[in-house]
Structures are given as structure tokens and as C-alpha cells.
Amino acid sequence: MTDIQPLQLVPRAEDIIPIIQRVVLKLRGAADAVVQSVTPLTACFHNVVLPIAEAENDVQGDLAADFPDTSCPKVLRWASPEQETRLLVEQALVLFGKAQAALLAREDLYDLLKVVKDKGETLDFESQKLLDSYVLDYTRAGHGKLDSSMVKYYLEKRNLIDDLRSQFNKNIRDDESGEWFTTNELDGLSKELDRYPDHEGKRFVTFKNVDVQAFRRHARSPATRQRMYVASRKRLQQNKQLFKDILCLRQEISQLLGHDSHAAFRLEKRLAKSVTWVDEFLRDLRERLIPSAKREMDQILAKKASYLMDQADEAYQEDDPAIIMAWDVDYYSRLIEEEQNIDEEAISEFFPILHVLPAMLDILASFLGLEFHRISHNQLDGAIWHDDVQVWDVWDSEVHEQETFLGYLYLDLFSRPNKYTGNQNVNIQCGFQKRDGGRVHPATILMCSFPPSTSSSCALLKHSELVTLFHELGHGMHDLLSRTKYVRFHGTKTPPDFAEAPSVMLENWCWMKDELKGMSLHFTHLNPSYMEKWQATNPGQVPPEKIPDEMLEKICNSRYLNKSLWFLYQIAVAQFDMAVHSSTSREELLRLDETKLFNDLADEAKMITDTSQSEEDRGNPHLHFGHLVSGYDAGYYGYLCAHVFAAEMFQEIFAKDLRSREAWNRYRKDVLEYLWRKPR
């Protein structure tokens, strides 16, 4: 085995600001040294670009603090149980953002970078890409287009946008709001009751995704579903003005740089190069999906009508069988699934996360030539921020017949207070090539919000959650296997309209019977106490260890159930994103009612024809959708592009043999390791 890289220690609260200050000093010092020692006559890649790149690499390796998008501080901001730590990280990242703006304001550094580019040295592909990237960063800060005073003005506005974005997302992270329900109102949610402690006959349910989704799919009372739906969409009003201000500032500074809109500015660094192309792509995709989506909605309407005929209870007397309300879609979709004998609760019993996770790692190890070793908890002192966190060291088992260390995989999988409520992969440490030719290895984390264990069972995954976990592991593998020289291009730092494609492609294996069978184990076989509690409600029965073939058949046959409606909603979000970021004037944005626009597009996509809801009750779901202010602005269409790229990649690489070592080696080498550091 090669030597293993030590685990990074989680910084103490009092160390966070000093760490960022050291990072800032190192980056500023590198820039100062370049400007002081190099003239336009002597400027070249090795004395201008390389020192800056090495400083970026060094702050990764030495201080574990990269740019705010991918740093260890970001992990603490989203996952630390300590409020003081979260607040200090916010302050530190503001300092870092301002320091980055100060570097981008430097005309002296831009002049040298431009000289190097104009000299046209012969460079390897990744080094040329690095030079081009630096020059583009400076031109996108106004150099070559604006005078120095306007560059300063531009960067001040950009810093202000960052402050507003930070507050917008902090409001989302800190939101612990919810709604009180009586036990009777929770009819249909028996499996979730453990998560909602009883308080004098009522239970408080948060507006976190996992709870809202449970209500939409399982709450039997239409009034209960409606109340949860409406209340959850009306929250975070404090983000309304923030969102409007962000839109207006983005439009202003994009036009300063000569772009028609913020969307046009953002697409400069994307694979799709024009707003027109994106709009046509979304429009064409929508038109292709509408016929099948209508058939899906007709099926949901038919299910509602037949269901209501069988209901004698008062709760359903005023429910119109000819109208689908917004809070009906998920409920009746679930009933259609059950009609096809797809019982997600029964399925989840075969996918305890304690078994599924190691099984997934075994699949990836086999296909990609890896080994994963879990680090014992007593070796993680000072290296994790919560006891839920697991860490695995990852090894390449096929390099010169000996294992080679690749990096660390962190897992923080369960929902808890004051933690990010979605599912994502976040880089903690980028990999890069050191000056001596050796490597600093990456560390990556899956930060998810799966329901934790209950009093009667361990944590179980619905099939959709299993797909999500494998998807995020796909990002983790991209992060761990990337082999770039420079941190700037590490892992998933690809154009956003491609970044999701490798993980979307891997989702295919979650719809294959052999893989699902291998991942399955009925949770009662993990611990005798689970079997005892299960048999208390299922007397005289012993569940099989592995998921039955007939259940697998039904899962796989359900893959495209209501998929057209799902895609139409994703298209609606992407169209909203492009619309609000394509405005060409402040006046146009001030007139825009973005709440109504979002709801109109979403209701049309869901084929909701009911018009009885007030605008207030339709809510403002875009105000708790952080993607629109955090990296996916004018880029949400990338999720849809990813499905196109993923389908092409799957067909090209794996169509002949899903388990071919040659195919998997090609995927690893050509996509995960080197895709954006080689010419295509």
C-alpha cells in the first residue's frame, strides 16, 4: 500500500476566521510576488500563471479551504450542530468573497495574464485551459471593458449579491417552521408518527422536504394535505425582497459587461452558448412530453374518481372527482403505484441503509477497481462534526498490482435540526498535482437528509431514495477519481450543464434486477430485536432475506410511471429560471410578478386546472429553492441536458455489456478522471 494522507481536522470555531485570513494572505502574496517580479517582457506561463495556480493548490492542501463553492467551511455552514460555528463560517466566507473580489480588481495582474495569453506559448491542454480560465475571470470582472473605477463598482455590486445570496440561503437553512396537526389529521401517516412527538394530543410537523413529501403521498384527508401544501409554500416571505434584489443586481452588472441579460452572461461559461438555444431546447422537450403527460394525468383523474366512489367518509364529500388539485397529484400517483402492487413501504423494508450503503460501495468497487475501508469511529476524533458522520478511505486496487490511496469518502446521511435539508455531494478537499509530481488526494462528502431510524426499525430507504443515494455516490466517485493538475478543474468542476450527467447515467443500475437484489436485505435480518418488533405486527411470518423477484419486476416496470409529468415540472422550473434571468432592464424586473410566473408555469406543467386557489394560497415555492441563487442561476436547464448526455453516454459505453470491465475502465479513465483536461 502507498502511504495514506492524514485526515483533515475540523477547525474549531475560534480558528475559522484565522484560517480564512491565512488563505487570503497566501493568495494575495502570490499575486503580489508575480506583479513585483515579472514585467510584460519577461511574462510567461511559468512565472505568472503557475505561481497563482500553485497558491490555489496550496490553500487546498494546507488549509482545506478552497473557494466558497467547494470548501470545508461550506460543510460546516450546512452541517455543524453549533450555531456559533455556522455564524463564523458565514463571516469567514464573506471575508473570502471580498478578498477574491480584491484580487479580481487588480489591473496589474490582468495585464500580465493578457500578455501571457497574447504570446501564445505552447502549453499542455490543461495548462492552456487554466490560462484561458484566468483571463476569462478577469474579463468577466470588467477588465478590458470597463475603466478601473467601474471595475471596482462592478465588484462591489457582485459582493453585495453574494451577501444577499448568503442571507437567502441562511434563511432556508435556519427555517424550522412547520404546522400542528391532531393525530386524527395524520391518518395515513402511521409510519411517520415517530418523527412527530406528541404534545397534548397534537404533533408538530416541519416543512422539511421529507415531511412535506410524506404528507403529499400519504395523508388520507384532502383537508390535511391541502393545509400542509398551502402552509409549506407560504413560508420564508423574508426571501421575497432578497430574490427581487438579487435579480435586479444581476441584470445591472451583466449589462455593464455588455451582455443583454444575466442569462447571457452565465451561458458564456456553459456548453449551451445562447439563451435562444436553451429556450428552444426546453420548448421542444416540453412539446414532445405533453401527449404522454396528458395520458398520465388522465390516469390520475380516473384513479381519483374511482377512489372517491368508494369513500363514505365526510372528509371526501366536497371533493370534486373531476378536478385534480395541486395537493392531489402525489397522493393519487401513490395509489396508482399500489394498484400495480408497488408498495413503497414494503419495498423500503428490504433496503435498510446499514446494508444498502456497503452493498453500493461493493458494486462501485467491483466496476471501478476500488476498495473502501471504513475508518473506526475512535479514529475520527477531531475529524468529524457530528457523530452521524462516517468516513471511508478509498483505494485503487488495480494500479501496478498494489493498492494506491485515492482519498476519503465522508457520509452524513440523516436528517437532523440545523442541517441542510436536501441531498448533495460536496467537495471538502480537491485533488491536485504537487510541485514534485506527487499528488494531494481528494476528500468528498455525501450530505443527505434521509429519515433516521425509528423505535421499530433502522433507517430504511424507499426506492426513490436508493436512487438518490447512488446518484450522489456517483458524484463522490467523480470527485475521488478525478486526476487533474489544478484544483480549478477537479472532479465535478465541469460546465454545470454536463456536471450531473455521470450520476444520472449511474441511476440506470438502480433499475436493474440483479443489482437491486444484491443491495437488498430485509431489515429484520440485521438484528433479532427488529425481527421481534416486526413479528409483533406480522404474527407467524418470517420475511425473506432478499427482495422477492415479483417485487423487483414491479419496481422495474414502474420506472417511467408519471415520468412525463415529472419532466414537465423540471422544464417549468428551468423556464422560470431562464425567464427571470433573461430580463433586459430593471424596469422589466420590477414589473415582473415572479411568484405568479412560477406558480403559473408549475401548475401548467402539473396540468392543474383548478383556479379556485387565491394567489396567497398558491404560495411562493421559489423562495425556498436555493438552486436559483446558488450556482444554478440560468443553469437549471442543465439537469435536463444531463439526462440527454447520460442517455448518450450509457448507449455509447455500456449498451453492449453492462458489466464489461473494458467499458467501466473507459468510463473511469475518459469521463471521471480526465474528461475536462483533455481535448475532445
C-alpha positions in Angstrom: 0.0 0.0 0.0 1.1 3.6 -0.6 1.2 6.0 2.3 -2.1 7.3 3.4 -2.8 11.0 3.6 -3.8 12.1 7.1 -7.4 13.0 7.8 -8.1 16.7 8.0 -9.2 18.0 11.3 -12.4 20.0 11.6 -11.5 23.6 12.6 -12.6 24.8 16.0 -14.9 27.8 15.9 -12.2 30.2 17.0 -9.9 29.0 14.2 -12.3 29.6 11.3 -11.6 33.3 10.8 -7.8 32.9 11.1 -7.8 30.1 8.6 -9.6 32.2 6.0 -7.2 35.1 6.8 -4.2 32.9 6.1 -5.8 31.7 2.9 -6.3 35.3 1.8 -2.8 36.3 2.7 -1.3 33.4 0.7 -3.3 34.2 -2.4 -2.7 37.9 -2.1 1.0 37.2 -1.5 1.3 35.1 -4.6 -0.3 37.8 -6.7 2.0 40.5 -5.2 5.1 38.4 -5.9 4.1 37.9 -9.5 3.5 41.6 -10.1 6.7 42.7 -8.3 9.0 40.2 -10.1 7.6 40.0 -13.6 7.5 42.5 -16.4 5.5 42.3 -19.7 8.7 41.5 -21.4 9.5 38.5 -19.2 5.9 37.3 -18.5 5.2 33.7 -19.3 3.1 30.8 -18.1 5.6 29.6 -15.5 6.2 33.0 -13.8 2.7 34.4 -14.0 0.0 31.7 -14.2 1.8 28.8 -12.4 2.5 30.7 -9.1 -1.1 31.7 -8.8 -2.3 28.2 -9.6 0.2 26.7 -7.0 -1.1 29.1 -4.4 -4.7 27.9 -5.1 -3.5 24.3 -4.8 -1.6 25.1 -1.6 -4.5 26.6 0.2 -6.4 23.4 -0.6 -3.7 21.1 0.6 -2.5 23.1 3.7 -5.6 24.7 4.9 -8.6 22.8 3.4 -10.3 26.0 2.4 -11.0 26.5 -1.3 -13.4 28.8 -2.9 -16.7 29.2 -1.0 -18.5 26.8 -3.5 -16.4 23.8 -2.5 -14.8 24.3 0.8 -14.8 22.6 4.2 -16.2 25.8 5.7 -19.3 25.3 3.5 -19.7 21.8 5.0 -19.7 23.3 8.5 -22.1 26.1 7.4 -24.6 23.4 6.3 -24.0 20.6 8.9 -22.4 21.9 12.1 -24.7 21.5 15.1 -23.1 24.6 16.7 -24.7 27.9 15.8 -21.6 29.8 16.7 -19.6 27.7 14.1 -22.2 28.3 11.4 -22.3 32.0 12.0 -18.5 32.3 12.0 -18.3 30.3 8.7 -20.8 32.8 7.2 -18.5 35.7 8.3 -15.4 33.9 7.0 -16.9 33.3 3.6 -17.9 36.9 3.3 -14.3 37.9 4.1 -13.1 35.4 1.5 -15.5 36.7 -1.1 -14.3 40.2 -0.6 -10.7 39.1 -0.8 -11.4 37.3 -4.1 -13.1 40.5 -5.4 -10.0 42.5 -4.4 -7.8 40.1 -6.4 -10.1 40.3 -9.4 -9.9 44.1 -9.2 -6.1 44.1 -9.9 -5.5 45.6 -13.3 -1.7 44.9 -12.9 -2.3 41.1 -12.7 -4.8 41.2 -15.5 -2.3 43.0 -17.8 0.3 40.3 -17.2 -2.2 37.4 -17.8 -3.3 39.1 -21.0 0.3 39.4 -22.1 0.9 35.7 -21.5 -2.2 34.8 -23.4 -1.2 37.0 -26.4 2.3 35.5 -26.5 0.7 32.1 -27.4 3.1 29.8 -25.7 2.7 26.1 -26.5 1.2 24.5 -23.4 -0.4 21.2 -22.5 -4.2 21.1 -22.8 -4.9 21.6 -19.1 -2.4 24.4 -18.6 -3.8 26.3 -21.7 -7.3 25.8 -20.2 -6.0 27.2 -16.9 -4.6 30.3 -18.6 -7.8 30.8 -20.6 -9.9 30.4 -17.4 -7.9 33.1 -15.5 -8.1 35.6 -18.4 -11.9 34.9 -18.7 -12.3 35.5 -14.9 -10.7 38.9 -15.2 -12.6 39.9 -18.3 -15.8 38.9 -16.6 -14.9 41.2 -13.8 -14.8 44.1 -16.3 -11.1 44.3 -17.3 -10.7 45.2 -20.9 -14.2 46.6 -21.0 -14.5 49.0 -18.0 -12.2 51.6 -16.5 -10.8 50.9 -13.1 -13.5 52.8 -11.2 -16.2 50.8 -12.9 -14.4 47.6 -12.3 -14.5 48.5 -8.6 -18.2 49.4 -8.8 -18.9 46.1 -10.6 -17.1 44.0 -7.9 -18.8 45.9 -5.1 -22.2 45.0 -6.6 -21.1 41.4 -7.0 -20.1 41.3 -3.4 -23.5 42.7 -2.5 -25.1 39.9 -4.5 -23.0 37.4 -2.6 -24.2 38.9 0.7 -27.8 38.7 -0.4 -27.4 35.1 -1.6 -25.8 34.2 1.7 -28.8 35.6 3.6 -31.3 33.9 1.3 -29.7 30.5 1.8 -29.2 31.1 5.6 -32.9 31.8 5.9 -33.6 28.4 4.2 -31.1 26.5 6.4 -32.4 28.1 9.6 -36.1 27.5 8.8 -37.5 25.2 11.4 -41.2 26.2 10.8 -44.0 23.8 10.5 -47.6 23.1 11.3 -49.5 21.5 14.2 -51.8 18.5 13.4 -54.0 16.3 15.6 -53.4 12.6 15.5 -56.7 12.2 13.5 -55.5 14.5 10.9 -52.4 12.3 10.4 -54.4 9.4 9.2 -52.3 7.5 6.7 -49.0 8.6 8.2 -48.6 5.9 10.8 -45.1 5.0 9.8 -44.0 8.7 10.2 -45.6 9.3 13.6 -42.3 8.5 15.5 -40.8 11.6 13.9 -43.6 13.8 15.2 -43.6 13.8 19.0 -47.0 14.0 20.7 -47.7 17.2 22.7 -51.1 17.3 24.4 -52.8 15.5 21.5 -51.1 17.4 18.7 -48.0 16.8 16.7 -45.7 19.4 15.2 -44.6 18.6 11.6 -41.8 20.6 10.0 -41.8 21.9 6.4 -38.6 19.9 5.6 -38.8 18.1 2.3 -39.0 14.6 3.8 -42.1 15.6 5.8 -43.9 17.6 3.1 -43.4 14.7 0.7 -44.8 12.2 3.2 -47.9 14.4 3.6 -48.4 14.7 -0.1 -48.2 11.0 -0.7 -49.8 9.5 2.4 -52.1 11.9 4.3 -55.5 10.5 3.7 -57.6 13.6 4.4 -57.7 16.1 1.5 -58.0 18.9 4.0 -54.8 17.8 5.8 -52.9 17.6 2.5 -54.2 21.0 1.5 -53.3 22.6 4.8 -49.7 21.2 4.6 -49.3 22.1 0.9 -50.5 25.7 1.4 -48.6 26.4 4.6 -45.4 24.9 3.4 -45.5 27.1 0.2 -46.2 30.3 2.1 -43.1 30.3 4.3 -39.9 32.3 4.0 -41.6 35.6 3.0 -38.3 37.3 4.1 -36.7 35.9 1.0 -39.1 37.7 -1.4 -37.3 41.1 -1.5 -33.9 39.4 -1.4 -34.8 37.4 -4.5 -36.0 40.6 -6.3 -32.9 42.5 -5.3 -30.6 39.6 -6.5 -32.4 39.6 -9.9 -32.1 43.3 -10.3 -28.4 43.5 -9.4 -27.5 40.5 -11.6 -29.2 42.2 -14.5 -27.4 45.5 -13.9 -23.9 44.2 -13.7 -24.3 41.8 -16.6 -25.3 44.7 -18.8 -22.3 46.6 -17.5 -20.2 43.9 -19.2 -22.0 44.2 -22.5 -24.4 41.3 -22.1 -28.2 41.6 -22.7 -29.1 39.8 -19.6 -27.7 37.8 -16.7 -28.6 34.6 -18.5 -26.5 35.6 -21.5 -23.6 36.4 -19.1 -23.9 33.0 -17.3 -24.1 31.0 -20.6 -20.6 32.3 -21.6 -19.1 29.5 -19.4 -21.6 26.8 -20.3 -21.9 24.3 -23.1 -25.1 26.0 -24.3 -23.9 29.3 -25.6 -27.2 31.2 -26.1 -30.5 32.0 -24.4 -32.3 31.2 -27.6 -30.8 27.7 -27.7 -31.8 27.0 -24.2 -35.3 28.3 -24.7 -35.8 26.2 -27.9 -34.4 23.1 -26.1 -36.9 23.5 -23.3 -39.8 24.3 -25.6 -39.0 21.3 -27.9 -38.7 18.9 -24.9 -41.9 20.2 -23.4 -43.9 19.7 -26.7 -42.6 16.2 -27.0 -43.7 15.3 -23.5 -47.2 16.8 -23.4 -49.1 13.9 -25.1 -47.7 11.3 -22.7 -48.1 13.7 -19.7 -51.8 14.1 -20.6 -52.2 10.4 -20.6 -50.6 10.2 -17.2 -52.9 13.0 -15.8 -56.0 11.2 -17.3 -54.9 8.1 -15.3 -54.6 10.2 -12.1 -58.0 11.7 -12.7 -59.5 8.3 -13.2 -57.9 7.0 -10.1 -59.3 9.9 -8.1 -62.8 9.4 -9.4 -62.8 5.6 -8.7 -61.3 6.2 -5.2 -63.9 8.8 -4.2 -66.7 6.4 -5.2 -65.5 4.0 -2.5 -65.2 6.7 0.2 -68.1 7.2 2.6 -66.3 9.5 4.9 -67.3 13.1 5.4 -63.8 14.2 4.6 -64.4 13.4 0.9 -67.9 14.7 0.5 -66.9 18.1 -1.0 -64.0 16.7 -3.1 -64.7 17.0 -6.8 -63.7 13.9 -8.7 -63.4 15.8 -12.0 -60.7 18.2 -10.7 -57.2 17.4 -9.6 -56.0 19.9 -7.0 -52.3 20.6 -6.6 -52.2 18.5 -3.4 -53.9 15.6 -5.1 -51.2 14.6 -7.6 -48.8 12.8 -5.4 -51.5 11.1 -3.3 -53.3 9.5 -6.3 -50.0 8.8 -8.0 -49.1 6.6 -5.0 -52.5 4.9 -5.2 -51.7 4.1 -8.9 -48.4 2.6 -7.8 -50.2 0.5 -5.2 -52.7 -0.6 -7.8 -49.7 -2.0 -9.6 -48.7 -3.7 -6.4 -45.8 -1.2 -5.8 -45.9 -0.7 -2.1 -43.1 1.7 -1.3 -43.2 1.0 2.4 -42.9 -2.8 1.9 -40.2 -2.2 -0.6 -38.2 0.0 1.8 -38.1 -2.8 4.4 -35.7 -4.6 2.0 -33.4 -1.6 1.8 -32.0 -0.7 5.2 -29.3 1.9 4.8 -27.0 -0.1 7.0 -26.9 -2.8 4.3 -27.5 -0.8 1.2 -24.6 1.6 1.6 -21.9 -1.2 1.8 -23.6 -3.0 -1.0 -23.5 0.1 -3.2 -19.8 0.5 -2.4 -19.2 -3.1 -3.3 -20.8 -2.5 -6.7 -18.7 0.5 -7.4 -15.6 -1.2 -6.1 -16.2 -4.1 -8.5 -16.9 -2.0 -11.5 -14.3 0.8 -11.0 -11.5 -1.3 -9.5 -11.6 0.2 -6.0 -11.6 -0.8 -2.3 -13.4 1.0 0.5 -12.4 0.6 4.1 -14.5 2.2 6.9 -12.5 4.1 9.5 -13.5 3.2 13.0 -15.2 5.9 15.0 -12.5 6.0 17.6 -10.0 7.1 14.9 -12.1 10.1 13.9 -11.6 12.2 16.9 -11.5 15.8 15.8 -12.1 14.9 12.1 -15.9 14.9 12.1 -18.5 17.5 13.1 -21.3 15.1 14.2 -21.5 11.5 15.4 -23.6 10.6 12.4 -20.7 11.1 10.1 -18.9 8.1 8.7 -15.5 8.2 6.9 -14.1 5.6 4.4 -10.7 5.6 2.9 -10.7 4.7 -0.7 -8.0 2.7 -2.6 -7.3 1.9 -6.2 -6.9 -1.9 -6.3 -5.6 -2.1 -9.9 -2.5 0.1 -10.1 0.7 -1.9 -10.7 -0.7 -4.8 -8.7 -0.7 -2.8 -5.4 -3.3 -0.7 -3.7 -2.9 3.1 -4.1 -4.6 5.6 -1.9 -7.2 7.7 -3.7 -8.9 9.8 -1.0 -11.6 9.9 1.6 -15.4 9.5 1.3 -17.4 11.1 4.1 -21.1 10.3 4.7 -23.5 12.5 6.6 -26.8 10.8 5.6 -29.5 11.6 8.1 -31.8 14.5 8.7 -31.4 16.5 11.9 -32.0 20.0 13.1 -29.9 22.9 11.6 -28.7 20.8 8.8 -29.1 21.1 5.0 -32.4 19.6 4.1 -31.6 18.3 0.6 -29.2 15.7 -0.8 -25.9 16.7 -2.3 -22.3 15.9 -2.8 -19.8 18.5 -1.6 -16.0 18.6 -2.1 -14.0 19.0 1.1 -10.5 18.7 -0.4 -9.7 18.9 -4.1 -7.0 16.7 -5.6 -4.1 18.1 -7.5 -0.6 17.5 -8.6 2.1 18.8 -6.3 5.3 20.5 -7.4 7.3 17.3 -7.0 4.9 15.3 -9.2 3.2 13.6 -6.3 -0.5 14.1 -5.5 -2.7 15.6 -2.8 -5.8 13.4 -2.7 -9.4 14.5 -2.5 -12.0 14.2 0.3 -15.6 14.3 -0.6 -18.9 14.1 1.3 -22.4 12.9 0.7 -24.6 15.2 2.7 -28.2 13.9 2.7 -31.4 14.2 4.7 -32.7 10.6 4.7 -35.1 9.8 7.6 -33.2 8.4 10.6 -34.1 5.2 12.4 -37.3 4.8 14.4 -38.2 2.9 17.6 -39.3 -0.1 15.5 -36.7 -0.2 12.8 -33.4 1.0 11.5 -33.3 3.7 8.8 -34.9 2.4 5.6 -34.7 3.7 2.0 -37.6 4.0 -0.4 -36.6 3.0 -3.9 -36.5 6.7 -4.9 -34.2 7.4 -2.0 -32.0 4.5 -3.0 -31.7 6.1 -6.5 -30.8 9.4 -4.9 -28.1 7.8 -2.7 -26.5 6.1 -5.7 -26.7 9.3 -7.7 -24.8 11.2 -5.0 -22.3 8.4 -4.7 -21.7 8.9 -8.5 -20.7 12.5 -7.8 -18.5 11.2 -5.0 -16.7 8.8 -7.3 -16.2 11.7 -9.8 -14.6 13.7 -7.0 -12.4 10.8 -5.8 -11.2 9.6 -9.2 -10.5 12.9 -10.9 -6.8 13.3 -11.8 -6.2 17.0 -12.7 -3.1 19.1 -12.2 -5.0 22.1 -10.9 -7.8 22.3 -8.3 -9.7 24.6 -10.6 -10.7 21.6 -12.8 -11.0 19.0 -10.2 -13.9 16.5 -10.2 -17.4 17.9 -10.8 -15.9 21.4 -11.6 -17.2 20.9 -15.2 -19.7 23.1 -17.1 -22.9 22.9 -15.0 -24.9 21.6 -18.0 -22.8 18.5 -18.0 -21.9 18.0 -14.3 -25.0 15.9 -13.4 -24.6 13.6 -16.4 -22.3 10.9 -14.9 -24.5 10.5 -11.9 -27.7 10.5 -13.9 -26.2 7.7 -16.0 -25.4 5.6 -12.9 -29.0 5.7 -11.9 -29.6 3.1 -14.6 -28.1 0.4 -12.3 -30.8 1.1 -9.7 -33.4 -0.2 -12.1 -31.6 -3.5 -12.8 -32.9 -6.6 -11.0 -29.6 -8.2 -10.3 -28.1 -5.0 -8.7 -31.3 -4.4 -6.7 -31.3 -8.0 -5.5 -27.7 -7.6 -4.4 -28.4 -4.4 -2.5 -31.4 -5.9 -0.7 -31.7 -7.4 2.8 -34.9 -7.3 4.9 -34.1 -5.2 7.8 -35.3 -7.8 10.3 -32.3 -10.0 9.4 -29.9 -7.3 10.7 -30.9 -7.6 14.4 -33.1 -10.0 16.3 -34.9 -7.1 18.1 -36.1 -5.8 14.7 -37.5 -9.3 13.8 -39.3 -9.4 17.2 -40.9 -6.0 16.7 -41.8 -6.8 13.1 -43.4 -10.1 14.0 -45.5 -8.4 16.7 -47.5 -6.8 13.9 -47.0 -9.7 11.4 -47.6 -12.8 13.6 -46.4 -16.1 12.4 -44.5 -14.7 9.4 -40.8 -14.6 8.6 -39.8 -12.2 5.8 -37.4 -13.4 3.1 -33.8 -12.1 3.3 -33.7 -10.9 -0.3 -36.4 -8.9 -2.1 -38.7 -11.2 -4.0 -38.5 -11.4 -7.8 -42.1 -10.4 -8.3 -41.5 -7.2 -6.2 -38.4 -6.4 -8.3 -40.4 -6.9 -11.5 -42.9 -4.3 -10.3 -40.2 -1.8 -9.4 -38.5 -2.0 -12.7 -41.8 -1.8 -14.6 -42.7 1.4 -12.7 -39.6 3.3 -13.9 -41.4 5.6 -16.2 -44.6 5.9 -14.2 -45.7 9.5 -14.3 -42.2 10.4 -15.6 -43.5 12.8 -18.2 -45.3 14.9 -15.6 -42.0 14.9 -13.6 -40.0 16.1 -16.5 -42.6 18.8 -17.4 -42.2 20.2 -13.8 -38.4 20.3 -14.2 -38.9 22.1 -17.5 -41.2 24.6 -15.8 -38.6 25.4 -13.2 -35.9 25.7 -15.9 -38.2 28.0 -17.9 -38.8 30.1 -14.8 -35.1 30.3 -14.2 -34.3 31.4 -17.7 -37.3 33.9 -17.8 -36.3 35.8 -14.6 -32.6 35.9 -15.6 -33.3 36.9 -19.2 -34.9 40.3 -18.4 -33.1 43.2 -20.2 -34.0 46.1 -17.9 -34.5 46.9 -14.3 -38.0 48.3 -15.1 -39.0 44.9 -16.6 -37.8 43.1 -13.5 -39.6 45.5 -11.1 -42.9 44.9 -13.0 -42.4 41.2 -13.0 -44.5 39.2 -10.6 -42.1 36.3 -10.3 -44.3 34.4 -7.8 -47.3 34.3 -10.2 -44.9 33.4 -13.0 -43.5 30.4 -11.1 -46.9 29.2 -10.0 -48.4 29.5 -13.5 -45.6 27.6 -15.1 -45.7 24.9 -12.3 -49.5 24.5 -12.4 -49.4 24.3 -16.2 -46.7 21.6 -16.0 -48.7 19.6 -13.5 -51.8 20.1 -15.6 -53.6 21.7 -12.6 -56.8 23.3 -14.0 -58.3 24.4 -10.7 -58.5 28.2 -10.4 -60.2 28.5 -7.0 -56.9 29.0 -5.1 -56.1 32.5 -4.1 -52.7 33.9 -5.2 -51.8 34.0 -1.5 -52.6 30.3 -1.0 -50.6 29.3 -4.1 -47.6 30.4 -2.1 -44.1 31.2 -3.2 -42.1 28.0 -3.5 -39.3 29.7 -5.4 -38.3 31.4 -2.1 -37.1 28.2 -0.6 -35.4 26.9 -3.7 -31.8 27.7 -3.2 -30.6 26.5 -6.6 -31.9 29.7 -8.2 -29.4 31.8 -6.3 -26.6 29.4 -5.7 -24.8 28.3 -8.8 -27.7 27.0 -10.9 -29.0 30.5 -11.8 -29.6 30.5 -15.6 -28.4 26.9 -15.4 -31.3 24.8 -14.0 -31.8 23.5 -17.6 -28.5 21.7 -17.0 -30.4 18.9 -15.1 -32.4 18.2 -18.3 -29.3 18.4 -20.5 -27.7 15.9 -18.2 -30.4 13.3 -19.0 -29.6 13.7 -22.7 -25.9 13.4 -22.1 -26.4 10.5 -19.7 -28.5 8.6 -22.3 -25.9 9.1 -25.0 -23.1 8.1 -22.6 -24.9 4.9 -21.5 -25.6 3.9 -25.0 -22.1 4.6 -26.3 -20.2 3.0 -23.4 -22.4 0.3 -21.8 -25.0 -0.8 -24.4 -23.2 -3.9 -25.4 -22.3 -5.2 -21.9 -23.4 -3.5 -18.6 -20.7 -5.2 -16.6 -17.8 -5.1 -19.1 -14.5 -4.2 -17.4 -13.4 -2.6 -20.6 -16.5 -0.3 -20.6 -16.1 0.6 -16.9 -12.4 1.3 -17.4 -13.3 3.6 -20.3 -15.9 5.4 -18.2 -13.4 5.8 -15.3 -10.5 7.0 -17.5 -12.2 9.0 -20.1 -15.1 10.6 -18.1 -14.3 10.6 -14.4 -10.5 11.0 -14.4 -9.7 13.2 -17.3 -12.8 14.4 -19.2 -12.1 18.2 -18.9 -8.4 18.1 -19.0 -8.1 16.6 -22.5 -9.2 18.0 -25.9 -12.4 16.5 -27.3 
